[in-house]
Amino acid sequence: MLVATRLTYRINRFEILAITIATVLSVAVSAAVVAWLTQSGYTTCRGDEFGNLEPRCLNMSAIGEWVLKIDRVSLSLVPIFPFIAGLILGGPLVAREIDRGTARLAWSLSPSRLRWYVHRVAPVLVVLGATAMMIGVVADRLLAAMITDEDLANSFMGFHGRGVLIATGTLLIGATGIAVGAVLGRTIQTLLLSLVLGGLLLTAVSEVDQKVFLPAETVVDASNNYSDRNLYIDSRFQLPDGTLATWEQLVAIDPSVMENGPNYPNVALMIPGERYRAVEGREALAELGIAALLLVAGAVVVMRRRPG
């Protein structure tokens, strides 16, 4: 296994080093940003009614704006990481060897194509999972340093852009590239198709959760006080007896609203922030499940693929 891992590293050395170095640099810069914001207390600075900062903040306002800008830019780049890392490492992994013909030679020498496949895939998945998890944790800390008064463990702020979903999303994109590469055997075509298919799969997981599962878990919020900590799902009109109705249902119940307008309170259906971990965990498991199915599909294709 060690020899196979070393060989996989040599074949994919450029891609592995690129992703690893980028991750290390990102972690280092983000750690410096989080440390400065935490120790300086700059995010707690408030201006008076004329916009003047309190004295303790004046001396660090210039650097503080730059640090916050770096924080925001870093957070905006995090959702791109699963596509970059997953495609760079997963896309060419099998496709390139089939494209160049080295896979045929390896299959003629190896007693098991499945072992060849596992030896190629396993080390790359470890790199993908480890680097993506670091990026996810970094994103969580960057957001926490910028919004100090929010308990992110119980908040949907930055949902899909931090934490474990960055890791599982990266593995899903990587597995998509591996499976598509096993089918197509062409590197460029694999990258393009995997980009589209991987994006659709990530979107599908989120959409299915929000359209199928989450509506049954919503609570009614009639306060009209929107908060990013809660996950907004939909809105309804609330009748005097407490019944919730869509606009179409309301028109059927009270046709006068077509002329007079709805004289009923509009309430929000939302998932409280305290449910964040449960929702995050469910989507993470779904992404891991799809990734596992794609990897199995890739293995089946490799074992049944014609040598020529």
C-alpha positions as CSV (number, residue, x, y, z in Angstrom):
1,M,0.0,0.0,0.0
2,L,2.9,2.4,0.8
3,V,4.5,1.8,-2.6
4,A,1.1,2.3,-4.3
5,T,0.5,5.5,-2.4
6,R,4.0,6.8,-3.3
7,L,3.3,6.0,-7.0
8,T,-0.1,7.8,-6.8
9,Y,1.7,10.9,-5.3
10,R,4.3,10.9,-8.1
11,I,1.7,10.7,-10.8
12,N,-0.4,13.5,-9.2
13,R,2.4,15.4,-7.6
14,F,1.7,18.7,-9.1
15,E,-2.0,18.7,-8.3
16,I,-1.5,17.4,-4.7
17,L,1.2,20.0,-4.0
18,A,-0.9,22.8,-5.5
19,I,-3.9,22.1,-3.4
20,T,-1.8,21.4,-0.2
21,I,0.2,24.6,-0.6
22,A,-2.9,26.7,-1.4
23,T,-4.6,25.3,1.7
24,V,-1.6,25.9,4.0
25,L,-1.3,29.5,2.8
26,S,-5.0,30.0,3.2
27,V,-4.9,28.6,6.8
28,A,-1.8,30.8,7.6
29,V,-3.4,34.0,6.3
30,S,-6.7,33.3,7.9
31,A,-5.1,32.5,11.2
32,A,-3.4,35.8,11.2
33,V,-6.7,37.6,10.3
34,V,-8.6,35.8,13.1
35,A,-5.8,36.4,15.6
36,W,-5.7,40.2,14.9
37,L,-9.5,40.6,14.9
38,T,-9.8,38.6,18.1
39,Q,-7.0,40.3,20.0
40,S,-7.6,43.9,18.8
41,G,-11.4,43.8,19.4
42,Y,-11.8,45.9,16.2
43,T,-15.2,44.3,15.3
44,T,-16.6,45.7,18.5
45,C,-15.8,49.2,17.5
46,R,-18.9,51.4,17.2
47,G,-19.3,54.9,15.9
48,D,-21.3,57.7,17.5
49,E,-24.3,59.4,15.9
50,F,-21.9,61.4,13.7
51,G,-19.9,58.4,12.6
52,N,-16.9,59.1,14.8
53,L,-15.1,56.0,16.1
54,E,-14.3,55.7,19.8
55,P,-10.6,56.7,20.6
56,R,-9.3,53.2,21.0
57,C,-10.4,52.3,17.5
58,L,-8.9,55.4,15.7
59,N,-5.4,54.1,15.6
60,M,-6.3,50.8,14.1
61,S,-9.1,51.8,11.7
62,A,-6.9,51.8,8.6
63,I,-5.5,48.3,9.2
64,G,-8.8,47.1,10.5
65,E,-10.6,47.9,7.2
66,W,-8.0,45.9,5.3
67,V,-8.1,43.0,7.6
68,L,-12.0,42.9,7.3
69,K,-11.6,43.1,3.5
70,I,-9.3,40.1,3.5
71,D,-11.7,38.3,5.8
72,R,-14.7,38.9,3.4
73,V,-12.7,38.0,0.3
74,S,-11.5,34.8,1.9
75,L,-15.0,33.8,2.9
76,S,-16.3,34.5,-0.6
77,L,-13.7,32.2,-2.1
78,V,-14.4,29.3,0.2
79,P,-17.5,27.9,-1.8
80,I,-15.2,27.7,-4.8
81,F,-12.7,25.4,-3.1
82,P,-14.7,22.2,-3.5
83,F,-14.9,22.7,-7.3
84,I,-11.2,23.6,-7.7
85,A,-9.8,20.9,-5.4
86,G,-12.3,18.2,-6.4
87,L,-11.8,18.8,-10.2
88,I,-8.1,19.2,-10.1
89,L,-7.5,16.1,-8.1
90,G,-10.5,13.9,-8.9
91,G,-11.0,14.7,-12.6
92,P,-7.6,13.5,-14.1
93,L,-7.1,10.7,-11.5
94,V,-8.4,7.9,-13.7
95,A,-9.2,9.7,-16.9
96,R,-5.6,10.7,-17.5
97,E,-4.2,7.2,-17.1
98,I,-6.8,5.7,-19.5
99,D,-6.2,8.6,-21.9
100,R,-2.4,8.1,-21.9
101,G,-2.6,4.3,-22.0
102,T,-0.8,3.7,-18.7
103,A,-3.9,2.2,-17.2
104,R,-3.9,-0.6,-19.8
105,L,-0.3,-1.5,-18.9
106,A,-1.0,-1.4,-15.2
107,W,-4.1,-3.6,-15.7
108,S,-2.1,-6.2,-17.7
109,L,0.5,-6.4,-14.8
110,S,-1.8,-6.1,-11.8
111,P,-3.8,-9.1,-10.7
112,S,-6.7,-6.9,-9.7
113,R,-8.1,-3.8,-11.3
114,L,-10.1,-3.1,-8.2
115,R,-6.9,-2.9,-6.1
116,W,-5.4,-0.6,-8.7
117,Y,-8.4,1.6,-8.5
118,V,-8.4,1.7,-4.6
119,H,-4.6,2.5,-4.6
120,R,-5.2,5.4,-6.9
121,V,-8.4,6.8,-5.3
122,A,-7.8,6.3,-1.5
123,P,-4.8,8.6,-1.1
124,V,-6.4,11.4,-3.1
125,L,-9.6,11.2,-1.1
126,V,-7.6,11.6,2.1
127,V,-5.9,14.7,0.7
128,L,-9.2,16.1,-0.5
129,G,-11.0,15.4,2.8
130,A,-8.2,16.8,5.0
131,T,-7.6,20.0,3.0
132,A,-11.3,20.7,2.6
133,M,-12.0,20.2,6.3
134,M,-9.2,22.7,7.1
135,I,-10.8,25.2,4.7
136,G,-14.2,24.6,6.2
137,V,-12.9,25.1,9.8
138,V,-11.0,28.2,8.7
139,A,-14.2,29.7,7.1
140,D,-16.1,29.0,10.3
141,R,-13.4,30.9,12.3
142,L,-13.3,33.8,9.9
143,L,-17.0,34.3,10.1
144,A,-16.9,34.0,13.9
145,A,-14.1,36.6,14.1
146,M,-16.1,39.0,12.0
147,I,-19.5,38.5,13.8
148,T,-18.5,38.2,17.4
149,D,-22.1,38.4,18.8
150,E,-23.3,35.3,17.0
151,D,-23.2,31.7,18.1
152,L,-22.4,30.0,14.8
153,A,-23.1,26.5,16.2
154,N,-26.8,27.6,16.4
155,S,-27.0,29.8,13.4
156,F,-27.5,29.4,9.7
157,M,-25.3,32.3,8.9
158,G,-22.9,31.3,6.1
159,F,-24.8,28.1,5.6
160,H,-23.1,25.9,2.8
161,G,-20.1,28.2,3.0
162,R,-18.3,26.9,6.1
163,G,-17.8,23.8,8.3
164,V,-18.2,20.2,7.4
165,L,-20.2,20.8,4.2
166,I,-17.1,22.2,2.5
167,A,-15.4,18.9,3.1
168,T,-18.3,16.7,2.0
169,G,-18.9,18.9,-1.0
170,T,-15.3,18.6,-2.0
171,L,-15.4,14.8,-1.7
172,L,-18.6,14.8,-3.8
173,I,-17.0,16.8,-6.6
174,G,-13.9,14.7,-6.5
175,A,-15.9,11.5,-6.6
176,T,-17.8,12.9,-9.6
177,G,-14.6,13.5,-11.4
178,I,-13.3,10.0,-10.7
179,A,-16.5,8.3,-11.8
180,V,-16.9,10.4,-15.0
181,G,-13.2,10.0,-15.8
182,A,-13.6,6.2,-15.6
183,V,-16.4,6.4,-18.1
184,L,-15.0,8.9,-20.5
185,G,-11.3,8.2,-20.3
186,R,-10.6,11.7,-21.5
187,T,-9.2,14.4,-19.2
188,I,-10.6,17.6,-20.7
189,Q,-14.1,16.2,-21.3
190,T,-14.1,14.8,-17.8
191,L,-13.3,18.1,-16.2
192,L,-16.0,19.9,-18.1
193,L,-18.7,17.3,-17.5
194,S,-17.7,16.9,-13.8
195,L,-18.0,20.6,-13.3
196,V,-21.6,20.6,-14.5
197,L,-22.7,17.3,-13.0
198,G,-21.0,18.0,-9.6
199,G,-22.6,21.4,-9.4
200,L,-26.0,19.9,-10.2
201,L,-25.6,17.2,-7.5
202,L,-24.6,19.8,-4.8
203,T,-27.6,21.9,-5.8
204,A,-29.9,18.9,-5.8
205,V,-28.9,17.9,-2.2
206,S,-29.7,21.4,-0.9
207,E,-32.9,21.7,-3.0
208,V,-34.3,18.3,-2.0
209,D,-33.6,19.1,1.7
210,Q,-35.3,22.5,1.5
211,K,-38.3,21.3,-0.6
212,V,-38.9,17.8,0.8
213,F,-37.6,17.5,4.4
214,L,-37.3,21.0,5.9
215,P,-40.9,22.2,5.2
216,A,-42.1,19.5,7.6
217,E,-39.8,20.9,10.3
218,T,-40.6,24.6,10.1
219,V,-41.9,26.8,12.8
220,V,-44.1,29.8,12.4
221,D,-42.6,33.2,13.0
222,A,-45.1,36.1,13.1
223,S,-42.7,38.7,14.4
224,N,-41.6,40.0,11.0
225,N,-38.1,40.3,12.4
226,Y,-35.9,38.7,9.8
227,S,-32.7,37.1,11.1
228,D,-29.9,35.4,9.3
229,R,-29.5,33.0,12.2
230,N,-32.7,31.3,11.1
231,L,-33.2,29.5,7.8
232,Y,-36.2,31.0,5.9
233,I,-38.2,28.4,4.0
234,D,-41.5,30.0,2.9
235,S,-44.3,32.3,3.9
236,R,-48.0,31.9,4.5
237,F,-51.1,33.9,5.3
238,Q,-52.4,33.1,8.8
239,L,-56.2,32.9,9.2
240,P,-58.0,33.9,12.4
241,D,-58.2,30.2,13.5
242,G,-54.5,29.8,13.0
243,T,-54.7,28.0,9.7
244,L,-51.9,28.7,7.3
245,A,-52.7,29.3,3.6
246,T,-50.9,30.0,0.4
247,W,-52.2,32.8,-1.8
248,E,-54.0,30.4,-4.0
249,Q,-55.7,28.8,-1.0
250,L,-56.5,32.2,0.5
251,V,-58.3,33.2,-2.7
252,A,-60.3,30.0,-2.7
253,I,-61.3,30.6,1.0
254,D,-61.9,34.3,0.7
255,P,-62.3,35.6,-2.9
256,S,-62.6,39.2,-1.7
257,V,-58.9,39.4,-1.3
258,M,-58.6,39.6,-5.1
259,E,-60.2,43.1,-4.9
260,N,-59.4,44.3,-1.4
261,G,-56.1,42.7,-0.9
262,P,-55.2,40.2,1.9
263,N,-56.3,41.4,5.3
264,Y,-54.4,38.6,7.0
265,P,-51.0,38.6,8.6
266,N,-48.2,37.2,6.5
267,V,-46.0,34.9,8.6
268,A,-42.6,33.3,7.9
269,L,-42.0,29.5,8.0
270,M,-38.4,29.0,9.1
271,I,-36.0,26.6,10.7
272,P,-34.6,27.9,14.0
273,G,-30.9,28.4,14.2
274,E,-30.7,25.7,17.0
275,R,-31.4,23.2,14.2
276,Y,-28.3,24.1,12.3
277,R,-26.1,21.1,13.3
278,A,-28.9,18.6,12.5
279,V,-29.6,20.1,9.0
280,E,-25.9,20.4,8.3
281,G,-25.3,16.8,9.3
282,R,-28.2,15.5,7.2
283,E,-26.9,17.3,4.1
284,A,-23.3,16.2,4.8
285,L,-24.4,12.5,5.0
286,A,-26.4,12.9,1.8
287,E,-23.3,14.2,0.0
288,L,-21.1,11.5,1.4
289,G,-23.7,8.9,0.3
290,I,-23.7,10.2,-3.2
291,A,-19.9,10.4,-3.3
292,A,-19.7,6.7,-2.1
293,L,-22.1,5.6,-4.9
294,L,-20.1,7.5,-7.5
295,L,-16.9,5.9,-6.3
296,V,-18.5,2.4,-6.4
297,A,-19.8,3.2,-9.9
298,G,-16.3,4.2,-10.9
299,A,-14.9,1.0,-9.6
300,V,-17.4,-1.1,-11.5
301,V,-16.6,0.8,-14.8
302,V,-12.9,0.2,-14.3
303,M,-13.3,-3.5,-13.7
304,R,-15.5,-3.9,-16.7
305,R,-13.8,-1.5,-19.1
306,R,-12.2,-3.0,-22.2
307,P,-8.4,-3.0,-22.0
308,G,-8.0,-1.4,-25.4
